[in-house]
Amino acid sequence: MVRQVANPYKEAVDIVREMGGEALRLCYQCGLCTGACPWN
C-alpha cells in the first residue's frame, strides 16, 4: 500500500510565496500576526 501525507496548507503557502513571501521566512512564530508585523 502506498501512502502520501497531504499538506492542506501547501496551496496557501505557494500563494504567499508568489506574492513576495520572502519575509515569511523571517517569522519567529510569536502568534501575533498582523498586517503591521515589523518583520514583514
mmCIF entry with sequence, helices, sheets and N, C-alpha, C, O atoms, coordinates in Angstrom:
data_MODEL
# 
_entry.id   MODEL 
# 
_entity.id                         1 
_entity.type                       polymer 
_entity.pdbx_number_of_molecules   1 
# 
_entity_poly.entity_id                      1 
_entity_poly.type                           'polypeptide(L)' 
_entity_poly.nstd_linkage                   no 
_entity_poly.nstd_monomer                   no 
_entity_poly.pdbx_seq_one_letter_code       MVRQVANPYKEAVDIVREMGGEALRLCYQCGLCTGACPWN 
_entity_poly.pdbx_seq_one_letter_code_can   MVRQVANPYKEAVDIVREMGGEALRLCYQCGLCTGACPWN 
_entity_poly.pdbx_strand_id                 A 
# 
loop_
_entity_poly_seq.entity_id 
_entity_poly_seq.num 
_entity_poly_seq.mon_id 
_entity_poly_seq.hetero 
1 1  MET n 
1 2  VAL n 
1 3  ARG n 
1 4  GLN n 
1 5  VAL n 
1 6  ALA n 
1 7  ASN n 
1 8  PRO n 
1 9  TYR n 
1 10 LYS n 
1 11 GLU n 
1 12 ALA n 
1 13 VAL n 
1 14 ASP n 
1 15 ILE n 
1 16 VAL n 
1 17 ARG n 
1 18 GLU n 
1 19 MET n 
1 20 GLY n 
1 21 GLY n 
1 22 GLU n 
1 23 ALA n 
1 24 LEU n 
1 25 ARG n 
1 26 LEU n 
1 27 CYS n 
1 28 TYR n 
1 29 GLN n 
1 30 CYS n 
1 31 GLY n 
1 32 LEU n 
1 33 CYS n 
1 34 THR n 
1 35 GLY n 
1 36 ALA n 
1 37 CYS n 
1 38 PRO n 
1 39 TRP n 
1 40 ASN n 
# 
_struct_asym.id          A 
_struct_asym.entity_id   1 
# 
loop_
_struct_conf.conf_type_id 
_struct_conf.id 
_struct_conf.pdbx_PDB_helix_id 
_struct_conf.beg_label_comp_id 
_struct_conf.beg_label_asym_id 
_struct_conf.beg_label_seq_id 
_struct_conf.pdbx_beg_PDB_ins_code 
_struct_conf.end_label_comp_id 
_struct_conf.end_label_asym_id 
_struct_conf.end_label_seq_id 
_struct_conf.pdbx_end_PDB_ins_code 
_struct_conf.beg_auth_comp_id 
_struct_conf.beg_auth_asym_id 
_struct_conf.beg_auth_seq_id 
_struct_conf.end_auth_comp_id 
_struct_conf.end_auth_asym_id 
_struct_conf.end_auth_seq_id 
_struct_conf.pdbx_PDB_helix_class 
_struct_conf.details 
_struct_conf.pdbx_PDB_helix_length 
HELX_P HELX_P1 AA1 LYS A 10 ? GLU A 18 ? LYS A 10 GLU A 18 1 ? 9 
HELX_P HELX_P2 AA2 GLY A 21 ? LEU A 26 ? GLY A 21 LEU A 26 5 ? 6 
# 
_struct_conf_type.id          HELX_P 
_struct_conf_type.criteria    ? 
_struct_conf_type.reference   ? 
# 
loop_
_atom_site.group_PDB 
_atom_site.id 
_atom_site.type_symbol 
_atom_site.label_atom_id 
_atom_site.label_alt_id 
_atom_site.label_comp_id 
_atom_site.label_asym_id 
_atom_site.label_entity_id 
_atom_site.label_seq_id 
_atom_site.pdbx_PDB_ins_code 
_atom_site.Cartn_x 
_atom_site.Cartn_y 
_atom_site.Cartn_z 
_atom_site.occupancy 
_atom_site.B_iso_or_equiv 
_atom_site.pdbx_formal_charge 
_atom_site.auth_seq_id 
_atom_site.auth_comp_id 
_atom_site.auth_asym_id 
_atom_site.auth_atom_id 
_atom_site.pdbx_PDB_model_num 
ATOM 1   N N  . MET A 1 1  ? 0.842  -1.179 0.000  1.00 0.00 ? 1  MET A N  1 
ATOM 2   C CA . MET A 1 1  ? 0.000  0.000  0.000  1.00 0.00 ? 1  MET A CA 1 
ATOM 3   C C  . MET A 1 1  ? 0.892  1.248  0.000  1.00 0.00 ? 1  MET A C  1 
ATOM 4   O O  . MET A 1 1  ? 1.862  1.329  0.753  1.00 0.00 ? 1  MET A O  1 
ATOM 5   N N  . VAL A 1 2  ? 0.555  2.199  -0.838 1.00 0.00 ? 2  VAL A N  1 
ATOM 6   C CA . VAL A 1 2  ? 1.292  3.461  -0.930 1.00 0.00 ? 2  VAL A CA 1 
ATOM 7   C C  . VAL A 1 2  ? 0.509  4.527  -0.175 1.00 0.00 ? 2  VAL A C  1 
ATOM 8   O O  . VAL A 1 2  ? -0.692 4.703  -0.376 1.00 0.00 ? 2  VAL A O  1 
ATOM 9   N N  . ARG A 1 3  ? 1.219  5.229  0.696  1.00 0.00 ? 3  ARG A N  1 
ATOM 10  C CA . ARG A 1 3  ? 0.573  6.308  1.455  1.00 0.00 ? 3  ARG A CA 1 
ATOM 11  C C  . ARG A 1 3  ? 1.286  7.615  1.172  1.00 0.00 ? 3  ARG A C  1 
ATOM 12  O O  . ARG A 1 3  ? 2.506  7.658  1.017  1.00 0.00 ? 3  ARG A O  1 
ATOM 13  N N  . GLN A 1 4  ? 0.509  8.670  1.108  1.00 0.00 ? 4  GLN A N  1 
ATOM 14  C CA . GLN A 1 4  ? 1.066  10.008 0.928  1.00 0.00 ? 4  GLN A CA 1 
ATOM 15  C C  . GLN A 1 4  ? 0.541  10.900 2.040  1.00 0.00 ? 4  GLN A C  1 
ATOM 16  O O  . GLN A 1 4  ? -0.626 10.822 2.424  1.00 0.00 ? 4  GLN A O  1 
ATOM 17  N N  . VAL A 1 5  ? 1.405  11.730 2.539  1.00 0.00 ? 5  VAL A N  1 
ATOM 18  C CA . VAL A 1 5  ? 0.993  12.691 3.551  1.00 0.00 ? 5  VAL A CA 1 
ATOM 19  C C  . VAL A 1 5  ? 0.519  13.942 2.830  1.00 0.00 ? 5  VAL A C  1 
ATOM 20  O O  . VAL A 1 5  ? 1.255  14.535 2.041  1.00 0.00 ? 5  VAL A O  1 
ATOM 21  N N  . ALA A 1 6  ? -0.701 14.332 3.105  1.00 0.00 ? 6  ALA A N  1 
ATOM 22  C CA . ALA A 1 6  ? -1.262 15.520 2.468  1.00 0.00 ? 6  ALA A CA 1 
ATOM 23  C C  . ALA A 1 6  ? -0.939 16.749 3.306  1.00 0.00 ? 6  ALA A C  1 
ATOM 24  O O  . ALA A 1 6  ? -0.998 16.711 4.535  1.00 0.00 ? 6  ALA A O  1 
ATOM 25  N N  . ASN A 1 7  ? -0.603 17.820 2.640  1.00 0.00 ? 7  ASN A N  1 
ATOM 26  C CA . ASN A 1 7  ? -0.344 19.087 3.311  1.00 0.00 ? 7  ASN A CA 1 
ATOM 27  C C  . ASN A 1 7  ? -1.459 20.049 2.914  1.00 0.00 ? 7  ASN A C  1 
ATOM 28  O O  . ASN A 1 7  ? -1.427 20.614 1.821  1.00 0.00 ? 7  ASN A O  1 
ATOM 29  N N  . PRO A 1 8  ? -2.452 20.244 3.796  1.00 0.00 ? 8  PRO A N  1 
ATOM 30  C CA . PRO A 1 8  ? -3.592 21.087 3.429  1.00 0.00 ? 8  PRO A CA 1 
ATOM 31  C C  . PRO A 1 8  ? -3.237 22.551 3.211  1.00 0.00 ? 8  PRO A C  1 
ATOM 32  O O  . PRO A 1 8  ? -4.022 23.292 2.619  1.00 0.00 ? 8  PRO A O  1 
ATOM 33  N N  . TYR A 1 9  ? -2.065 22.983 3.679  1.00 0.00 ? 9  TYR A N  1 
ATOM 34  C CA . TYR A 1 9  ? -1.681 24.380 3.555  1.00 0.00 ? 9  TYR A CA 1 
ATOM 35  C C  . TYR A 1 9  ? -0.733 24.638 2.394  1.00 0.00 ? 9  TYR A C  1 
ATOM 36  O O  . TYR A 1 9  ? -0.291 25.770 2.199  1.00 0.00 ? 9  TYR A O  1 
ATOM 37  N N  . LYS A 1 10 ? -0.417 23.618 1.630  1.00 0.00 ? 10 LYS A N  1 
ATOM 38  C CA . LYS A 1 10 ? 0.552  23.790 0.550  1.00 0.00 ? 10 LYS A CA 1 
ATOM 39  C C  . LYS A 1 10 ? 0.109  24.863 -0.438 1.00 0.00 ? 10 LYS A C  1 
ATOM 40  O O  . LYS A 1 10 ? 0.915  25.703 -0.839 1.00 0.00 ? 10 LYS A O  1 
ATOM 41  N N  . GLU A 1 11 ? -1.134 24.846 -0.828 1.00 0.00 ? 11 GLU A N  1 
ATOM 42  C CA . GLU A 1 11 ? -1.613 25.837 -1.786 1.00 0.00 ? 11 GLU A CA 1 
ATOM 43  C C  . GLU A 1 11 ? -1.503 27.249 -1.213 1.00 0.00 ? 11 GLU A C  1 
ATOM 44  O O  . GLU A 1 11 ? -1.072 28.162 -1.917 1.00 0.00 ? 11 GLU A O  1 
ATOM 45  N N  . ALA A 1 12 ? -1.877 27.443 0.026  1.00 0.00 ? 12 ALA A N  1 
ATOM 46  C CA . ALA A 1 12 ? -1.804 28.764 0.645  1.00 0.00 ? 12 ALA A CA 1 
ATOM 47  C C  . ALA A 1 12 ? -0.357 29.237 0.742  1.00 0.00 ? 12 ALA A C  1 
ATOM 48  O O  . ALA A 1 12 ? -0.068 30.407 0.493  1.00 0.00 ? 12 ALA A O  1 
ATOM 49  N N  . VAL A 1 13 ? 0.540  28.344 1.098  1.00 0.00 ? 13 VAL A N  1 
ATOM 50  C CA . VAL A 1 13 ? 1.955  28.699 1.196  1.00 0.00 ? 13 VAL A CA 1 
ATOM 51  C C  . VAL A 1 13 ? 2.494  29.099 -0.168 1.00 0.00 ? 13 VAL A C  1 
ATOM 52  O O  . VAL A 1 13 ? 3.258  30.059 -0.274 1.00 0.00 ? 13 VAL A O  1 
ATOM 53  N N  . ASP A 1 14 ? 2.108  28.380 -1.208 1.00 0.00 ? 14 ASP A N  1 
ATOM 54  C CA . ASP A 1 14 ? 2.554  28.715 -2.558 1.00 0.00 ? 14 ASP A CA 1 
ATOM 55  C C  . ASP A 1 14 ? 2.065  30.099 -2.969 1.00 0.00 ? 14 ASP A C  1 
ATOM 56  O O  . ASP A 1 14 ? 2.806  30.854 -3.599 1.00 0.00 ? 14 ASP A O  1 
ATOM 57  N N  . ILE A 1 15 ? 0.840  30.437 -2.623 1.00 0.00 ? 15 ILE A N  1 
ATOM 58  C CA . ILE A 1 15 ? 0.281  31.746 -2.968 1.00 0.00 ? 15 ILE A CA 1 
ATOM 59  C C  . ILE A 1 15 ? 1.055  32.855 -2.256 1.00 0.00 ? 15 ILE A C  1 
ATOM 60  O O  . ILE A 1 15 ? 1.381  33.876 -2.862 1.00 0.00 ? 15 ILE A O  1 
ATOM 61  N N  . VAL A 1 16 ? 1.344  32.654 -0.980 1.00 0.00 ? 16 VAL A N  1 
ATOM 62  C CA . VAL A 1 16 ? 2.093  33.661 -0.218 1.00 0.00 ? 16 VAL A CA 1 
ATOM 63  C C  . VAL A 1 16 ? 3.478  33.851 -0.810 1.00 0.00 ? 16 VAL A C  1 
ATOM 64  O O  . VAL A 1 16 ? 3.949  34.982 -0.927 1.00 0.00 ? 16 VAL A O  1 
ATOM 65  N N  . ARG A 1 17 ? 4.133  32.772 -1.180 1.00 0.00 ? 17 ARG A N  1 
ATOM 66  C CA . ARG A 1 17 ? 5.469  32.872 -1.774 1.00 0.00 ? 17 ARG A CA 1 
ATOM 67  C C  . ARG A 1 17 ? 5.433  33.630 -3.087 1.00 0.00 ? 17 ARG A C  1 
ATOM 68  O O  . ARG A 1 17 ? 6.328  34.427 -3.366 1.00 0.00 ? 17 ARG A O  1 
ATOM 69  N N  . GLU A 1 18 ? 4.406  33.393 -3.898 1.00 0.00 ? 18 GLU A N  1 
ATOM 70  C CA . GLU A 1 18 ? 4.293  34.078 -5.188 1.00 0.00 ? 18 GLU A CA 1 
ATOM 71  C C  . GLU A 1 18 ? 4.075  35.576 -5.008 1.00 0.00 ? 18 GLU A C  1 
ATOM 72  O O  . GLU A 1 18 ? 4.473  36.371 -5.859 1.00 0.00 ? 18 GLU A O  1 
ATOM 73  N N  . MET A 1 19 ? 3.444  35.960 -3.904 1.00 0.00 ? 19 MET A N  1 
ATOM 74  C CA . MET A 1 19 ? 3.123  37.366 -3.668 1.00 0.00 ? 19 MET A CA 1 
ATOM 75  C C  . MET A 1 19 ? 4.234  38.087 -2.912 1.00 0.00 ? 19 MET A C  1 
ATOM 76  O O  . MET A 1 19 ? 4.011  39.173 -2.376 1.00 0.00 ? 19 MET A O  1 
ATOM 77  N N  . GLY A 1 20 ? 5.405  37.507 -2.863 1.00 0.00 ? 20 GLY A N  1 
ATOM 78  C CA . GLY A 1 20 ? 6.524  38.159 -2.190 1.00 0.00 ? 20 GLY A CA 1 
ATOM 79  C C  . GLY A 1 20 ? 6.719  37.648 -0.783 1.00 0.00 ? 20 GLY A C  1 
ATOM 80  O O  . GLY A 1 20 ? 7.013  38.425 0.124  1.00 0.00 ? 20 GLY A O  1 
ATOM 81  N N  . GLY A 1 21 ? 6.563  36.380 -0.592 1.00 0.00 ? 21 GLY A N  1 
ATOM 82  C CA . GLY A 1 21 ? 6.633  35.793 0.739  1.00 0.00 ? 21 GLY A CA 1 
ATOM 83  C C  . GLY A 1 21 ? 8.026  35.558 1.274  1.00 0.00 ? 21 GLY A C  1 
ATOM 84  O O  . GLY A 1 21 ? 8.211  34.723 2.159  1.00 0.00 ? 21 GLY A O  1 
ATOM 85  N N  . GLU A 1 22 ? 9.021  36.280 0.756  1.00 0.00 ? 22 GLU A N  1 
ATOM 86  C CA . GLU A 1 22 ? 10.373 36.111 1.277  1.00 0.00 ? 22 GLU A CA 1 
ATOM 87  C C  . GLU A 1 22 ? 10.408 36.427 2.772  1.00 0.00 ? 22 GLU A C  1 
ATOM 88  O O  . GLU A 1 22 ? 11.141 35.790 3.529  1.00 0.00 ? 22 GLU A O  1 
ATOM 89  N N  . ALA A 1 23 ? 9.619  37.405 3.189  1.00 0.00 ? 23 ALA A N  1 
ATOM 90  C CA . ALA A 1 23 ? 9.590  37.797 4.598  1.00 0.00 ? 23 ALA A CA 1 
ATOM 91  C C  . ALA A 1 23 ? 8.950  36.723 5.471  1.00 0.00 ? 23 ALA A C  1 
ATOM 92  O O  . ALA A 1 23 ? 9.123  36.727 6.689  1.00 0.00 ? 23 ALA A O  1 
ATOM 93  N N  . LEU A 1 24 ? 8.220  35.811 4.858  1.00 0.00 ? 24 LEU A N  1 
ATOM 94  C CA . LEU A 1 24 ? 7.602  34.728 5.617  1.00 0.00 ? 24 LEU A CA 1 
ATOM 95  C C  . LEU A 1 24 ? 8.652  33.928 6.368  1.00 0.00 ? 24 LEU A C  1 
ATOM 96  O O  . LEU A 1 24 ? 8.381  33.410 7.451  1.00 0.00 ? 24 LEU A O  1 
ATOM 97  N N  . ARG A 1 25 ? 9.827  33.823 5.811  1.00 0.00 ? 25 ARG A N  1 
ATOM 98  C CA . ARG A 1 25 ? 10.910 33.083 6.464  1.00 0.00 ? 25 ARG A CA 1 
ATOM 99  C C  . ARG A 1 25 ? 11.416 33.791 7.713  1.00 0.00 ? 25 ARG A C  1 
ATOM 100 O O  . ARG A 1 25 ? 12.047 33.167 8.566  1.00 0.00 ? 25 ARG A O  1 
ATOM 101 N N  . LEU A 1 26 ? 11.146 35.088 7.829  1.00 0.00 ? 26 LEU A N  1 
ATOM 102 C CA . LEU A 1 26 ? 11.599 35.854 8.984  1.00 0.00 ? 26 LEU A CA 1 
ATOM 103 C C  . LEU A 1 26 ? 10.696 35.680 10.201 1.00 0.00 ? 26 LEU A C  1 
ATOM 104 O O  . LEU A 1 26 ? 11.052 36.096 11.303 1.00 0.00 ? 26 LEU A O  1 
ATOM 105 N N  . CYS A 1 27 ? 9.538  35.072 10.006 1.00 0.00 ? 27 CYS A N  1 
ATOM 106 C CA . CYS A 1 27 ? 8.587  34.895 11.103 1.00 0.00 ? 27 CYS A CA 1 
ATOM 107 C C  . CYS A 1 27 ? 9.207  34.051 12.204 1.00 0.00 ? 27 CYS A C  1 
ATOM 108 O O  . CYS A 1 27 ? 9.789  32.998 11.943 1.00 0.00 ? 27 CYS A O  1 
ATOM 109 N N  . TYR A 1 28 ? 9.077  34.522 13.434 1.00 0.00 ? 28 TYR A N  1 
ATOM 110 C CA . TYR A 1 28 ? 9.613  33.762 14.557 1.00 0.00 ? 28 TYR A CA 1 
ATOM 111 C C  . TYR A 1 28 ? 8.486  33.207 15.431 1.00 0.00 ? 28 TYR A C  1 
ATOM 112 O O  . TYR A 1 28 ? 8.691  32.938 16.615 1.00 0.00 ? 28 TYR A O  1 
ATOM 113 N N  . GLN A 1 29 ? 7.296  33.038 14.847 1.00 0.00 ? 29 GLN A N  1 
ATOM 114 C CA . GLN A 1 29 ? 6.160  32.355 15.465 1.00 0.00 ? 29 GLN A CA 1 
ATOM 115 C C  . GLN A 1 29 ? 5.705  32.990 16.777 1.00 0.00 ? 29 GLN A C  1 
ATOM 116 O O  . GLN A 1 29 ? 5.471  32.287 17.760 1.00 0.00 ? 29 GLN A O  1 
ATOM 117 N N  . CYS A 1 30 ? 5.580  34.310 16.796 1.00 0.00 ? 30 CYS A N  1 
ATOM 118 C CA . CYS A 1 30 ? 5.128  34.986 18.015 1.00 0.00 ? 30 CYS A CA 1 
ATOM 119 C C  . CYS A 1 30 ? 3.627  34.801 18.237 1.00 0.00 ? 30 CYS A C  1 
ATOM 120 O O  . CYS A 1 30 ? 3.141  34.929 19.360 1.00 0.00 ? 30 CYS A O  1 
ATOM 121 N N  . GLY A 1 31 ? 2.893  34.499 17.155 1.00 0.00 ? 31 GLY A N  1 
ATOM 122 C CA . GLY A 1 31 ? 1.459  34.290 17.267 1.00 0.00 ? 31 GLY A CA 1 
ATOM 123 C C  . GLY A 1 31 ? 0.655  35.579 17.220 1.00 0.00 ? 31 GLY A C  1 
ATOM 124 O O  . GLY A 1 31 ? -0.549 35.555 17.475 1.00 0.00 ? 31 GLY A O  1 
ATOM 125 N N  . LEU A 1 32 ? 1.278  36.687 16.907 1.00 0.00 ? 32 LEU A N  1 
ATOM 126 C CA . LEU A 1 32 ? 0.599  37.983 16.855 1.00 0.00 ? 32 LEU A CA 1 
ATOM 127 C C  . LEU A 1 32 ? 0.525  38.510 15.427 1.00 0.00 ? 32 LEU A C  1 
ATOM 128 O O  . LEU A 1 32 ? 0.764  39.693 15.188 1.00 0.00 ? 32 LEU A O  1 
ATOM 129 N N  . CYS A 1 33 ? 0.201  37.657 14.499 1.00 0.00 ? 33 CYS A N  1 
ATOM 130 C CA . CYS A 1 33 ? 0.196  38.020 13.074 1.00 0.00 ? 33 CYS A CA 1 
ATOM 131 C C  . CYS A 1 33 ? -0.744 39.186 12.795 1.00 0.00 ? 33 CYS A C  1 
ATOM 132 O O  . CYS A 1 33 ? -1.930 39.135 13.120 1.00 0.00 ? 33 CYS A O  1 
ATOM 133 N N  . THR A 1 34 ? -0.199 40.234 12.190 1.00 0.00 ? 34 THR A N  1 
ATOM 134 C CA . THR A 1 34 ? -0.977 41.393 11.775 1.00 0.00 ? 34 THR A CA 1 
ATOM 135 C C  . THR A 1 34 ? -0.397 41.928 10.482 1.00 0.00 ? 34 THR A C  1 
ATOM 136 O O  . THR A 1 34 ? 0.696  41.541 10.069 1.00 0.00 ? 34 THR A O  1 
ATOM 137 N N  . GLY A 1 35 ? -1.126 42.805 9.859  1.00 0.00 ? 35 GLY A N  1 
ATOM 138 C CA . GLY A 1 35 ? -0.634 43.443 8.650  1.00 0.00 ? 35 GLY A CA 1 
ATOM 139 C C  . GLY A 1 35 ? 0.508  44.399 8.939  1.00 0.00 ? 35 GLY A C  1 
ATOM 140 O O  . GLY A 1 35 ? 1.228  44.801 8.025  1.00 0.00 ? 35 GLY A O  1 
ATOM 141 N N  . ALA A 1 36 ? 0.681  44.766 10.199 1.00 0.00 ? 36 ALA A N  1 
ATOM 142 C CA . ALA A 1 36 ? 1.736  45.698 10.587 1.00 0.00 ? 36 ALA A CA 1 
ATOM 143 C C  . ALA A 1 36 ? 2.914  44.986 11.252 1.00 0.00 ? 36 ALA A C  1 
ATOM 144 O O  . ALA A 1 36 ? 3.634  45.588 12.048 1.00 0.00 ? 36 ALA A O  1 
ATOM 145 N N  . CYS A 1 37 ? 3.105  43.740 10.936 1.00 0.00 ? 37 CYS A N  1 
ATOM 146 C CA . CYS A 1 37 ? 4.202  42.961 11.524 1.00 0.00 ? 37 CYS A CA 1 
ATOM 147 C C  . CYS A 1 37 ? 5.537  43.624 11.192 1.00 0.00 ? 37 CYS A C  1 
ATOM 148 O O  . CYS A 1 37 ? 5.822  43.884 10.023 1.00 0.00 ? 37 CYS A O  1 
ATOM 149 N N  . PRO A 1 38 ? 6.353  43.900 12.202 1.00 0.00 ? 38 PRO A N  1 
ATOM 150 C CA . PRO A 1 38 ? 7.635  44.559 11.940 1.00 0.00 ? 38 PRO A CA 1 
ATOM 151 C C  . PRO A 1 38 ? 8.606  43.689 11.146 1.00 0.00 ? 38 PRO A C  1 
ATOM 152 O O  . PRO A 1 38 ? 9.591  44.194 10.608 1.00 0.00 ? 38 PRO A O  1 
ATOM 153 N N  . TRP A 1 39 ? 8.343  42.421 11.071 1.00 0.00 ? 39 TRP A N  1 
ATOM 154 C CA . TRP A 1 39 ? 9.235  41.523 10.342 1.00 0.00 ? 39 TRP A CA 1 
ATOM 155 C C  . TRP A 1 39 ? 8.862  41.419 8.881  1.00 0.00 ? 39 TRP A C  1 
ATOM 156 O O  . TRP A 1 39 ? 9.624  40.860 8.092  1.00 0.00 ? 39 TRP A O  1 
ATOM 157 N N  . ASN A 1 40 ? 7.704  41.947 8.496  1.00 0.00 ? 40 ASN A N  1 
ATOM 158 C CA . ASN A 1 40 ? 7.294  41.894 7.081  1.00 0.00 ? 40 ASN A CA 1 
ATOM 159 C C  . ASN A 1 40 ? 7.774  43.098 6.353  1.00 0.00 ? 40 ASN A C  1 
ATOM 160 O O  . ASN A 1 40 ? 7.528  43.233 5.154  1.00 0.00 ? 40 ASN A O  1 
# 
